[in-house]
Amino acid sequence: MNWPIQLRLGSALFGVFLLAALLSLVWTPYDVTELEIAAKLSAPSAAHWLGTDHLGRDMLSMLMAGARTSIAVALVAVGIGIALGVPLGLSAAANRGSFLDEIIMRGNDLIFAFPSLVIAILITAVFGPSALNAILAIGIFNIPVFARVARGAALTIWPREFILAARVAGKGKVLISTEHILPNIANLLVVQGTIQFSMGILAEAGLSYVGLGAQPPTPSWGRMLADAQTFFYGYPRLALLPGLAIVLTVLGLNLMGDGLRDLLDPRLRRAVR
């Protein structure tokens, strides 16, 4: 199969950080929980390839562990959105115009009225700041996104002849949605998943930056940016390194989304040919 160039480039970019995150589960050059004040703000060297931060922690180790946190939070949040949003969207499409459809869509509008940061503040006010609460905030915001995508795509499938044949054969709405609708909209959900994945990483970084995400000593790219702002003029690499990691990861995921759209959409494949 001839993969689009953006899919190959995006996979390579994201793959680097995914590999670093997986590697950090078993090994990092230094323990990110240990402080070495005597070596704080050290320049890149053979001992510390990317230098150390204001607490003497190895920057490469922090970036690797931060990748683990950001990717894990975004991945679980997207999973929540898919697991709850897609069934809601399929149910709304199967009962278009009904009271159930109206309730689901108005509920989506209500969640959209509160950005993930506001939801995180509300959750934090009750349960306190943590990576788990960041997952809940981002995941809740993802639910209406996938519900809308699933509903909109499903509505274009329901009038098709093979759906009418399934209804004539006696299949119910639930069975038709799972056996016929879902497989035909899976490509859109995959593309949307990559987009929400990248937005989840940005959201996690933003929440950690304002202190509502992962808490010390758990490393996070957003927390690294917050800690580095005081030292930016003297040691800009402390902010540039996690900032660059966020940019490249999000860029890779967005390129993957564009590539998957071109690869999975038959109309776009025909246009390319």
Secondary structure per residue as TSV (DSSP state, phi and psi in degrees):
chain	resnum	aa	ss	phi	psi
A	1	M	-	360.0	134.5
A	2	N	-	-88.1	102.1
A	3	W	-	-75.8	139.5
A	4	P	-	-59.9	150.6
A	5	I	H	-61.1	-36.9
A	6	Q	H	-68.6	-30.7
A	7	L	H	-69.3	-40.9
A	8	R	H	-67.5	-42.8
A	9	L	H	-67.3	-43.9
A	10	G	H	-64.2	-40.0
A	11	S	H	-64.1	-38.2
A	12	A	H	-66.2	-44.6
A	13	L	H	-63.5	-50.9
A	14	F	H	-67.7	-34.4
A	15	G	H	-60.4	-34.6
A	16	V	H	-61.5	-46.6
A	17	F	H	-75.7	-32.2
A	18	L	H	-65.6	-41.4
A	19	L	H	-63.5	-41.2
A	20	A	H	-63.3	-39.8
A	21	A	H	-64.8	-43.6
A	22	L	H	-66.9	-38.8
A	23	L	H	-65.3	-34.2
A	24	S	H	-67.5	-16.2
A	25	L	T	-66.2	-28.7
A	26	V	T	-117.5	-20.9
A	27	W	-	-159.0	138.0
A	28	T	-	-137.2	153.1
A	29	P	S	-53.0	-37.2
A	30	Y	S	-137.8	158.4
A	31	D	-	-73.4	120.3
A	32	V	T	-74.6	-10.1
A	33	T	T	-92.6	-8.4
A	34	E	-	-95.3	133.8
A	35	L	-	-101.1	139.7
A	36	E	-	-131.0	80.8
A	37	I	G	-58.8	-33.6
A	38	A	G	-62.9	-24.3
A	39	A	G	-105.9	17.3
A	40	K	T	-65.5	145.5
A	41	L	T	57.2	31.1
A	42	S	-	-72.1	145.0
A	43	A	-	-74.4	160.9
A	44	P	S	-54.1	136.5
A	45	S	-	-152.3	-177.8
A	46	A	S	-65.3	-32.3
A	47	A	S	-76.6	-40.0
A	48	H	S	-128.3	100.1
A	49	W	T	-59.6	-34.3
A	50	L	T	-112.7	13.2
A	51	G	-	82.3	-170.0
A	52	T	B	-125.5	163.8
A	53	D	-	-93.1	-166.3
A	54	H	T	-71.3	-10.7
A	55	L	T	-110.0	8.5
A	56	G	S	81.8	12.1
A	57	R	-	-82.6	143.6
A	58	D	B	-68.2	125.8
A	59	M	H	-67.3	-38.0
A	60	L	H	-62.8	-43.2
A	61	S	H	-63.9	-39.9
A	62	M	H	-64.9	-40.0
A	63	L	H	-65.9	-40.7
A	64	M	H	-64.0	-47.8
A	65	A	H	-68.3	-34.2
A	66	G	H	-65.5	-35.8
A	67	A	H	-61.2	-40.0
A	68	R	H	-60.8	-45.2
A	69	T	H	-65.6	-49.9
A	70	S	H	-62.8	-45.8
A	71	I	H	-67.6	-40.6
A	72	A	H	-64.6	-44.9
A	73	V	H	-62.3	-47.9
A	74	A	H	-64.7	-39.4
A	75	L	H	-64.9	-46.9
A	76	V	H	-66.2	-38.7
A	77	A	H	-63.5	-40.9
A	78	V	H	-65.4	-39.5
A	79	G	H	-59.5	-40.6
A	80	I	H	-62.6	-44.1
A	81	G	H	-61.5	-42.8
A	82	I	H	-68.7	-46.6
A	83	A	H	-63.1	-33.9
A	84	L	H	-102.3	-35.9
A	85	G	H	-73.8	-42.4
A	86	V	H	-62.9	-48.9
A	87	P	H	-59.1	-37.6
A	88	L	H	-64.7	-42.9
A	89	G	H	-64.8	-41.2
A	90	L	H	-65.6	-39.2
A	91	S	H	-65.3	-41.5
A	92	A	H	-64.2	-41.3
A	93	A	H	-67.8	-38.8
A	94	A	H	-67.9	-23.0
A	95	N	T	-120.8	44.2
A	96	R	T	-56.2	132.8
A	97	G	T	83.0	-4.8
A	98	S	S	-86.2	175.8
A	99	F	H	-64.3	-37.4
A	100	L	H	-62.3	-43.9
A	101	D	H	-60.1	-43.4
A	102	E	H	-65.0	-41.7
A	103	I	H	-63.8	-44.5
A	104	I	H	-63.7	-46.0
A	105	M	H	-69.7	-37.6
A	106	R	H	-70.5	-33.4
A	107	G	H	-63.5	-38.9
A	108	N	H	-61.3	-43.8
A	109	D	H	-61.0	-37.9
A	110	L	H	-64.4	-43.2
A	111	I	H	-67.1	-39.5
A	112	F	H	-62.8	-23.2
A	113	A	T	-71.3	-15.9
A	114	F	S	-118.9	106.6
A	115	P	-	-59.6	162.7
A	116	S	H	-58.5	-33.0
A	117	L	H	-65.6	-41.3
A	118	V	H	-66.7	-41.6
A	119	I	H	-61.3	-40.9
A	120	A	H	-63.1	-39.4
A	121	I	H	-63.6	-41.8
A	122	L	H	-64.5	-44.6
A	123	I	H	-65.7	-41.7
A	124	T	H	-63.9	-36.4
A	125	A	H	-62.2	-27.9
A	126	V	H	-93.3	-46.3
A	127	F	H	-109.1	-11.2
A	128	G	-	91.8	156.8
A	129	P	S	-72.8	138.9
A	130	S	-	-171.3	166.8
A	131	A	H	-64.6	-35.4
A	132	L	H	-62.3	-42.1
A	133	N	H	-68.4	-32.6
A	134	A	H	-64.3	-40.3
A	135	I	H	-60.9	-45.0
A	136	L	H	-62.8	-43.3
A	137	A	H	-64.0	-47.7
A	138	I	H	-69.1	-40.2
A	139	G	H	-63.3	-42.5
A	140	I	H	-61.5	-39.3
A	141	F	H	-69.4	-27.2
A	142	N	H	-76.1	-22.8
A	143	I	H	-57.8	-53.5
A	144	P	H	-66.4	-26.4
A	145	V	H	-62.4	-51.4
A	146	F	H	-71.0	-31.0
A	147	A	H	-63.8	-42.7
A	148	R	H	-67.8	-43.2
A	149	V	H	-63.2	-45.6
A	150	A	H	-64.4	-42.4
A	151	R	H	-65.2	-47.8
A	152	G	H	-61.7	-42.6
A	153	A	H	-68.9	-39.5
A	154	A	H	-66.4	-34.3
A	155	L	H	-63.6	-28.0
A	156	T	H	-78.6	-17.2
A	157	I	H	-91.5	-34.5
A	158	W	T	-56.6	-36.1
A	159	P	T	-77.1	-4.1
A	160	R	S	-65.4	156.8
A	161	E	H	-63.7	-39.2
A	162	F	H	-69.4	-24.9
A	163	I	H	-72.5	-40.5
A	164	L	H	-62.6	-38.1
A	165	A	H	-65.0	-38.7
A	166	A	H	-65.2	-37.4
A	167	R	H	-68.8	-38.6
A	168	V	H	-64.1	-33.7
A	169	A	T	-72.5	-4.4
A	170	G	T	97.1	8.8
A	171	K	-	-76.5	139.9
A	172	G	-	-81.6	176.2
A	173	K	H	-64.9	-38.4
A	174	V	H	-65.7	-45.2
A	175	L	H	-66.7	-40.2
A	176	I	H	-65.0	-41.0
A	177	S	I	-63.3	-40.0
A	178	T	I	-82.6	-35.6
A	179	E	I	-90.6	-27.4
A	180	H	I	-120.5	-42.5
A	181	I	I	-74.6	-52.4
A	182	L	H	-57.7	-46.6
A	183	P	H	-61.2	-28.7
A	184	N	H	-83.7	-13.0
A	185	I	H	-113.0	4.8
A	186	A	H	-59.9	-36.5
A	187	N	H	-63.5	-38.7
A	188	L	H	-66.6	-38.0
A	189	L	H	-67.6	-36.6
A	190	V	H	-64.5	-46.0
A	191	V	H	-62.5	-45.7
A	192	Q	H	-63.3	-33.6
A	193	G	H	-62.1	-41.0
A	194	T	H	-66.3	-37.0
A	195	I	H	-65.9	-46.3
A	196	Q	H	-67.8	-29.3
A	197	F	H	-61.8	-46.9
A	198	S	H	-65.7	-39.9
A	199	M	H	-67.4	-31.6
A	200	G	H	-65.5	-38.4
A	201	I	H	-65.2	-41.7
A	202	L	H	-63.8	-42.4
A	203	A	H	-65.2	-41.8
A	204	E	H	-62.4	-42.4
A	205	A	H	-62.6	-41.3
A	206	G	H	-65.8	-41.9
A	207	L	H	-66.5	-40.5
A	208	S	H	-67.7	-34.1
A	209	Y	H	-61.7	-39.4
A	210	V	T	-91.9	7.1
A	211	G	T	88.0	14.6
A	212	L	S	-105.1	-1.2
A	213	G	S	-103.3	-137.3
A	214	A	S	-59.1	136.6
A	215	Q	-	-104.2	149.5
A	216	P	T	-55.9	143.9
A	217	P	T	-90.4	9.9
A	218	T	S	-68.0	119.8
A	219	P	-	-70.4	147.3
A	220	S	-	-152.2	141.9
A	221	W	H	-60.5	-39.7
A	222	G	H	-65.0	-40.4
A	223	R	H	-64.9	-38.0
A	224	M	H	-62.6	-39.2
A	225	L	H	-65.1	-41.2
A	226	A	H	-64.5	-42.1
A	227	D	H	-68.3	-28.3
A	228	A	H	-84.5	-14.3
A	229	Q	G	-64.1	-29.9
A	230	T	G	-68.9	-28.1
A	231	F	G	-106.4	15.2
A	232	F	T	-62.0	-44.5
A	233	Y	T	-69.5	-34.9
A	234	G	T	-86.9	-33.3
A	235	Y	-	-136.0	71.8
A	236	P	T	-63.7	-22.5
A	237	R	H	-63.4	-26.4
A	238	L	H	-61.4	-31.7
A	239	A	H	-95.7	-34.3
A	240	L	H	-66.8	-37.2
A	241	L	H	-65.6	-53.6
A	242	P	H	-66.8	-33.7
A	243	G	H	-62.7	-42.9
A	244	L	H	-65.7	-37.2
A	245	A	H	-62.0	-42.9
A	246	I	H	-63.6	-46.7
A	247	V	H	-61.1	-47.2
A	248	L	H	-68.2	-38.0
A	249	T	H	-65.3	-46.3
A	250	V	H	-65.8	-40.6
A	251	L	H	-60.7	-44.3
A	252	G	H	-60.9	-43.7
A	253	L	H	-67.2	-38.9
A	254	N	H	-65.9	-40.0
A	255	L	H	-64.4	-39.3
A	256	M	H	-61.1	-41.5
A	257	G	H	-62.3	-44.3
A	258	D	H	-63.4	-42.3
A	259	G	H	-65.9	-41.1
A	260	L	H	-65.9	-36.5
A	261	R	H	-61.8	-46.0
A	262	D	H	-65.4	-34.6
A	263	L	H	-77.0	-38.0
A	264	L	H	-92.4	-20.9
A	265	D	-	-85.8	113.0
A	266	P	H	-63.2	-29.5
A	267	R	H	-67.3	-39.9
A	268	L	H	-69.5	-34.6
A	269	R	H	-64.3	-40.0
A	270	R	H	-67.0	-37.1
A	271	A	H	-64.9	-38.7
A	272	V	H	-65.6	-39.7
A	273	R	-	-67.8	360.0
